[in-house]
Amino acid sequence: MFNFKNILILLTLTSMTSVFCVSNQKTISKKYYDSGHPIEKHHLMQAYSAPARVDVDGRTDAFLEGSLLYWQPKETGLAIAQSTSSDLLSDPIKIFNFKSNYKTGFKAAIGIHSNTDDWTLLASYTRFNRDMNTTINQAIAFSSDWLNGTSTQVHAKWDVDFNMFELSLSRDNYTGKHLILSPLAGIKGGWFNQKYNVTSLTNGSESFSDSWLIGPIAGVKGLWKLRGEFKVFTDISAAIFYQDFYKVSYQEKNLTTDVFSQIINMNKKYLVPNLNLAAGLNYGAYFFKDKFHIDFLVKYEFMNYWNQNQMRHLINLLLFTRFNPGSFMLHGLTASMRLDF
């Protein structure tokens, strides 16, 4: 006998099962690119990580940059002498350090933008070659670092010959609505020579260190957009150099008799770390129907190169004195102008 009630219950259960299965099926969306492989611009929506480089309406797509440097060089281990005292309580001994001043230099760069994923290739040259002097007029007892004996006057001169080249590859990209980051990697190197002369009324010494260095550099630059075309600029990078101090020398002689009491030479090779920090204010704008773009940047920079005072290190090796080679530091203002065309 046909049981309509049982058939109705069976149809109801079948319908409910079908609806449940359909609602639990995963919606599979087709990808328009292969994960882990290079992609084209049309594959993803233009948003964060989109190119943020300056893009002028021209064919060259290159830029030139010039910078004026106003830096102060400093180095650990350039103490000249110490004062004499007959009463330590009322007149304690003072250490006289070399006083360096701010000096000018320059930096020149040329770059080109690539249509391949909007990479930027930059080549730059930094030159900071300056000499500084310090004179002390006081009764002085020299330690055994640079001269022997005592004097009422001493003159010190420090020559710095700093030349650095850099070739780097970077890519500007939007990381937020107001933040542009530019990771970079490249190679950096050059030569760094120093000379340090200390002269009293009777004795004189000459020390110098000649070296070349090369190594990889990596870092990131940032631009935080403010009102209009003004931006806050930041930069941090680090390098590790292979440095060859191919000639380190120390000579001391009597100025009256012109007889040398010491002539010592040394050479050594080091792995030297380097840290660079900078922050400042940037302004940039397009002009002449977007065919050109000009940038102005004022920033404060700080650079530290470890293990550079091999001159003092040489003297201390002879005296069996424990002294790590002092660091060389540069800090100050940099004013730059860049033109994209």
C-alpha positions as CSV (number, residue, x, y, z in Angstrom):
1,M,0.0,0.0,0.0
2,F,1.4,3.4,-1.0
3,N,2.4,5.3,2.1
4,F,2.4,9.0,1.2
5,K,3.6,10.0,4.7
6,N,6.8,8.0,4.5
7,I,7.6,9.3,1.1
8,L,7.2,12.9,2.2
9,I,9.5,12.3,5.2
10,L,12.2,10.8,2.9
11,L,12.0,13.7,0.4
12,T,12.3,16.2,3.3
13,L,15.4,14.5,4.7
14,T,17.0,14.3,1.2
15,S,16.5,18.0,0.6
16,M,17.9,19.0,4.0
17,T,21.0,16.9,3.3
18,S,21.6,18.5,-0.1
19,V,21.3,22.0,1.2
20,F,23.7,21.2,4.1
21,C,26.3,19.8,1.7
22,V,26.0,22.7,-0.7
23,S,26.4,25.3,2.1
24,N,29.6,23.5,3.3
25,Q,31.3,23.4,-0.1
26,K,34.4,25.7,-0.3
27,T,34.4,28.4,-2.9
28,I,37.6,28.0,-4.9
29,S,38.8,31.2,-6.5
30,K,41.2,30.8,-9.4
31,K,44.6,32.5,-9.1
32,Y,45.8,34.6,-12.0
33,Y,49.5,34.0,-11.1
34,D,51.7,31.2,-9.8
35,S,52.7,31.6,-6.2
36,G,56.5,31.8,-5.7
37,H,57.1,33.0,-9.2
38,P,57.5,36.5,-10.7
39,I,54.3,38.4,-11.2
40,E,53.1,41.2,-13.5
41,K,51.6,44.6,-12.3
42,H,48.1,43.6,-13.5
43,H,48.1,40.5,-11.3
44,L,47.7,42.5,-8.0
45,M,45.8,45.7,-7.1
46,Q,48.0,48.8,-7.0
47,A,48.3,49.4,-3.2
48,Y,51.0,48.8,-0.6
49,S,54.3,47.6,-2.1
50,A,53.5,49.5,-5.3
51,P,56.5,51.4,-6.8
52,A,57.1,54.8,-5.2
53,R,60.1,56.1,-7.2
54,V,60.1,59.4,-8.9
55,D,58.7,58.8,-12.4
56,V,59.2,61.7,-14.8
57,D,57.6,62.0,-18.2
58,G,60.8,61.5,-20.1
59,R,62.9,59.0,-21.9
60,T,66.2,59.1,-19.9
61,D,64.7,58.3,-16.4
62,A,68.0,59.1,-14.7
63,F,69.1,61.6,-12.0
64,L,72.1,63.5,-10.8
65,E,72.7,64.4,-7.1
66,G,75.2,66.7,-5.4
67,S,75.8,67.2,-1.7
68,L,77.8,69.7,0.4
69,L,79.2,68.1,3.6
70,Y,79.8,69.9,6.9
71,W,81.3,67.2,9.1
72,Q,83.4,66.8,12.2
73,P,85.9,63.9,12.2
74,K,86.8,62.3,15.5
75,E,89.0,59.4,16.5
76,T,89.6,57.5,19.7
77,G,93.3,57.5,20.9
78,L,94.6,60.9,19.8
79,A,95.3,62.2,23.3
80,I,98.5,64.3,23.0
81,A,99.9,64.7,26.5
82,Q,99.2,65.3,30.2
83,S,99.9,68.3,32.4
84,T,102.5,68.4,35.1
85,S,101.6,69.2,38.7
86,S,103.5,69.8,42.0
87,D,100.3,69.6,44.1
88,L,97.8,67.0,42.9
89,L,95.1,68.2,45.4
90,S,95.0,71.8,44.2
91,D,96.1,71.1,40.6
92,P,95.1,67.6,39.4
93,I,96.7,66.3,36.2
94,K,94.8,67.0,33.0
95,I,94.7,65.0,29.8
96,F,95.0,67.1,26.6
97,N,93.1,65.6,23.7
98,F,93.2,66.6,20.1
99,K,90.4,69.1,19.2
100,S,89.0,68.6,15.7
101,N,86.8,71.1,13.9
102,Y,83.9,70.9,11.4
103,K,85.2,70.8,7.9
104,T,83.6,70.8,4.4
105,G,83.5,68.0,1.8
106,F,81.4,66.9,-1.1
107,K,79.5,63.9,-2.4
108,A,78.4,63.3,-6.1
109,A,76.0,60.7,-7.3
110,I,74.4,59.5,-10.6
111,G,71.5,57.0,-10.8
112,I,69.2,55.4,-13.3
113,H,65.7,53.9,-12.9
114,S,65.0,50.5,-14.5
115,N,61.6,49.5,-16.0
116,T,62.3,46.0,-14.7
117,D,60.3,46.0,-11.5
118,D,61.2,49.7,-10.9
119,W,64.7,49.1,-9.4
120,T,67.1,52.1,-9.0
121,L,70.8,51.8,-9.6
122,L,73.0,54.4,-7.8
123,A,76.7,55.2,-8.0
124,S,78.2,57.7,-5.6
125,Y,81.6,59.2,-4.6
126,T,82.3,60.9,-1.2
127,R,85.4,63.0,-0.6
128,F,86.4,64.4,2.8
129,N,90.1,65.4,2.8
130,R,91.0,67.8,5.5
131,D,93.7,68.7,8.0
132,M,93.3,70.1,11.6
133,N,95.7,71.6,14.1
134,T,95.9,71.9,17.9
135,T,98.5,73.9,19.9
136,I,99.0,73.7,23.7
137,N,101.0,76.3,25.6
138,Q,101.6,74.8,29.1
139,A,104.0,72.8,31.0
140,I,103.4,69.3,29.7
141,A,104.8,65.9,30.5
142,F,104.4,63.5,27.6
143,S,103.3,60.0,28.1
144,S,105.1,57.4,26.1
145,D,102.5,57.5,23.3
146,W,103.8,60.0,20.8
147,L,106.9,61.7,22.4
148,N,109.3,61.4,25.3
149,G,110.3,64.1,27.8
150,T,108.6,67.4,28.8
151,S,107.9,70.7,27.1
152,T,106.1,74.0,27.6
153,Q,104.6,73.9,24.1
154,V,103.3,71.2,21.8
155,H,101.7,71.3,18.4
156,A,99.7,68.5,16.8
157,K,98.4,68.1,13.3
158,W,96.0,65.5,12.0
159,D,95.4,64.9,8.3
160,V,92.4,62.9,7.1
161,D,92.2,61.6,3.5
162,F,88.8,59.9,3.3
163,N,87.5,58.7,-0.2
164,M,84.6,56.3,-0.5
165,F,82.7,54.9,-3.5
166,E,79.4,53.1,-3.4
167,L,77.3,51.1,-5.9
168,S,73.8,50.1,-4.7
169,L,70.5,48.7,-5.9
170,S,67.3,49.8,-4.3
171,R,63.5,49.9,-4.8
172,D,61.1,52.6,-3.4
173,N,57.7,51.2,-2.5
174,Y,54.6,52.3,-0.6
175,T,54.4,50.6,2.8
176,G,51.5,52.8,4.0
177,K,49.5,55.9,3.0
178,H,52.3,58.2,4.2
179,L,55.3,55.9,4.4
180,I,57.7,55.0,1.6
181,L,60.5,52.5,2.3
182,S,63.5,51.8,0.1
183,P,65.6,48.7,1.0
184,L,69.0,48.7,-0.6
185,A,72.0,46.5,-1.0
186,G,75.3,47.0,-2.7
187,I,79.1,47.3,-2.5
188,K,81.2,50.0,-0.9
189,G,84.9,50.7,-0.8
190,G,87.7,53.2,-1.2
191,W,90.8,54.4,0.5
192,F,91.4,56.0,3.9
193,N,94.7,57.5,4.9
194,Q,95.7,59.3,8.0
195,K,98.8,61.3,9.3
196,Y,99.4,62.5,12.8
197,N,102.3,64.7,13.7
198,V,103.2,65.8,17.3
199,T,106.0,68.3,17.8
200,S,107.5,69.8,20.9
201,L,110.3,72.4,21.3
202,T,112.9,69.6,21.1
203,N,111.3,66.4,19.7
204,G,108.9,65.5,16.9
205,S,107.0,62.4,15.8
206,E,105.2,61.5,12.6
207,S,102.7,58.7,12.4
208,F,100.7,57.6,9.4
209,S,98.3,54.9,8.3
210,D,97.5,54.1,4.6
211,S,94.7,51.6,3.8
212,W,92.1,50.6,1.2
213,L,88.8,48.8,2.0
214,I,85.9,47.1,0.3
215,G,82.8,45.2,1.3
216,P,79.0,44.7,1.1
217,I,76.5,47.2,2.4
218,A,72.8,46.8,3.2
219,G,70.2,49.1,4.7
220,V,66.9,50.9,4.3
221,K,65.8,54.4,3.7
222,G,62.4,55.9,4.7
223,L,60.3,58.9,3.7
224,W,57.3,59.9,5.9
225,K,55.0,62.3,4.0
226,L,54.0,65.4,5.8
227,R,51.9,68.3,4.5
228,G,52.3,69.1,0.8
229,E,55.6,67.9,-0.6
230,F,57.5,67.9,2.7
231,K,58.8,64.6,4.0
232,V,60.8,63.3,7.0
233,F,63.8,61.4,5.8
234,T,65.6,58.5,7.7
235,D,68.4,56.2,6.7
236,I,70.2,53.3,8.4
237,S,72.8,51.1,6.8
238,A,75.7,48.8,7.8
239,A,78.7,47.4,6.1
240,I,81.5,44.9,6.7
241,F,84.8,45.8,5.1
242,Y,87.9,43.9,4.2
243,Q,90.5,46.5,5.0
244,D,94.2,46.3,4.1
245,F,96.5,48.6,6.2
246,Y,99.3,48.2,3.8
247,K,101.6,50.7,5.6
248,V,101.5,51.9,9.2
249,S,104.5,53.8,10.4
250,Y,105.8,55.7,13.5
251,Q,109.0,57.9,13.5
252,E,110.4,60.0,16.3
253,K,113.5,62.2,16.1
254,N,115.3,65.0,17.9
255,L,114.7,68.3,16.2
256,T,118.0,69.8,17.2
257,T,120.3,67.0,16.1
258,D,117.9,65.5,13.4
259,V,118.7,62.0,14.8
260,F,115.9,59.4,14.8
261,S,115.2,57.5,18.0
262,Q,112.4,55.3,16.6
263,I,111.4,54.2,13.1
264,I,108.8,51.4,13.1
265,N,106.6,50.0,10.2
266,M,103.8,47.6,10.3
267,N,101.1,46.2,8.0
268,K,97.9,44.2,8.8
269,K,94.5,43.2,7.4
270,Y,91.2,43.5,9.3
271,L,87.5,42.8,8.9
272,V,86.0,46.2,9.9
273,P,82.3,46.9,10.7
274,N,80.7,50.2,9.8
275,L,77.4,51.8,10.9
276,N,75.7,54.8,9.2
277,L,72.6,56.7,10.6
278,A,70.9,59.8,9.2
279,A,67.7,61.8,9.6
280,G,66.4,65.0,8.1
281,L,63.8,66.9,6.1
282,N,63.1,66.5,2.4
283,Y,61.2,68.6,-0.2
284,G,60.5,67.5,-3.8
285,A,58.2,68.5,-6.6
286,Y,57.6,67.9,-10.4
287,F,57.9,70.8,-12.8
288,F,57.9,71.6,-16.6
289,K,54.9,69.4,-17.3
290,D,56.2,66.5,-15.2
291,K,59.3,66.2,-17.3
292,F,61.6,67.0,-14.4
293,H,61.6,66.5,-10.7
294,I,63.8,68.3,-8.1
295,D,64.6,67.3,-4.5
296,F,66.1,69.2,-1.7
297,L,67.4,67.3,1.4
298,V,69.0,68.5,4.7
299,K,70.0,65.8,7.1
300,Y,72.2,65.0,10.1
301,E,74.5,62.1,9.6
302,F,76.6,59.9,11.9
303,M,79.1,57.3,10.7
304,N,81.4,55.0,12.7
305,Y,84.3,52.9,11.4
306,W,85.7,50.5,13.9
307,N,89.5,49.7,14.4
308,Q,91.0,52.6,12.5
309,N,93.7,54.1,14.8
310,Q,96.4,51.7,13.8
311,M,99.0,54.4,14.5
312,R,98.3,54.4,18.2
313,H,97.9,50.6,18.2
314,L,101.4,50.2,16.7
315,I,103.0,52.3,19.5
316,N,101.1,50.3,22.2
317,L,102.2,47.0,20.7
318,L,105.8,48.0,21.2
319,L,105.1,49.0,24.8
320,F,103.2,45.8,25.5
321,T,100.2,48.0,26.4
322,R,96.7,46.6,25.8
323,F,94.8,49.0,23.6
324,N,92.3,48.2,20.9
325,P,92.5,50.3,17.7
326,G,90.3,53.3,18.2
327,S,87.2,54.1,16.1
328,F,87.0,56.8,13.5
329,M,83.8,58.8,13.5
330,L,82.2,61.4,11.2
331,H,79.1,63.4,12.0
332,G,77.5,66.6,10.9
333,L,75.1,68.2,8.3
334,T,74.7,67.2,4.7
335,A,72.7,69.4,2.2
336,S,71.8,67.7,-1.0
337,M,70.0,68.6,-4.3
338,R,68.8,66.0,-6.8
339,L,67.4,66.4,-10.3
340,D,65.5,63.7,-12.1
341,F,65.2,63.9,-15.9
